[in-house]
Amino acid sequence: MSQTERVWSIVVAAGSGLRFGGSKQFARAGGRRIVDWAVEEARRHSLGVVVVLPGDRIGEENFGDGTLQVAGGTTRSDSVRRGLAAVPDDATIVCVHDAARPFASETVWHRVVGAIVDGADGAVPGVPVVDTIKEVNTSNVVVGTPRRETLRAVQTPQAFRAAALRRAHAASGEGTDDATLVEKMGGEVVVVDGEAANRKITTAEDLEWAVVHAARLLTGEV
């Protein structure tokens, strides 16, 4: 990576976990919380990390040197904007990572950041879609069947040229991920290879998998 790049990361950990039935980011796997796994890996690839937390946890957490804490907003995009406001102005690349994906590997981080260094406005990890996908209208009538080979299930961390991400969020738009906002502004977003182990913890079953996977990581089995 160019020595002139200054990478900062935002770890979004402010969700309420409605589908999970609680704050999944604070559940434990391998003796650590889900959020701790995510922040620890982000720190390895960043000059600093902004952790976006529920407001009542600000000041109660300690993620170590090089981390800042901000309170999240009412939506994911609002939470990212609050985190982005805490990122120093001299950052040249900003990564946004969901705390609910605790096992994003070093390789995935390198891929997304490397794509920005190579000239993209945004880079997201993605894996091929194996199921047939149907597009439906409001009456659940099928209106289209996209070709699977053109589809990717997208993960985080997502990396962005800092100026592009700031412009995208300045419009105060909403999206299920930050790449969507950059795309709407006309930015070029590329997809790099994701990994199956970069799984999002959404259900109790996902947490059971995370506990097993964390144990395997700690014993060097993976």
ABEGO torsion letter per residue (X at the ends): XBAABBBBBBBBAABAGAAAGEBAAABBBGGBBAAAAAAAAAAAABABBBBBBBAAABGABBAEBGBBBBBBBABAAAAAAAAAAABBAABABBBBBBAABAABBAAAAAAAAAAAAAGBABBBBBBBBABBBBBBBAAGBBABBBBAAABBBBBOBBBBBAAAAAAAAAAGBBBABAAAAAAAAGBBBBBBBBBAABBBBABAAAAAAAAAAAAAAAAGAX
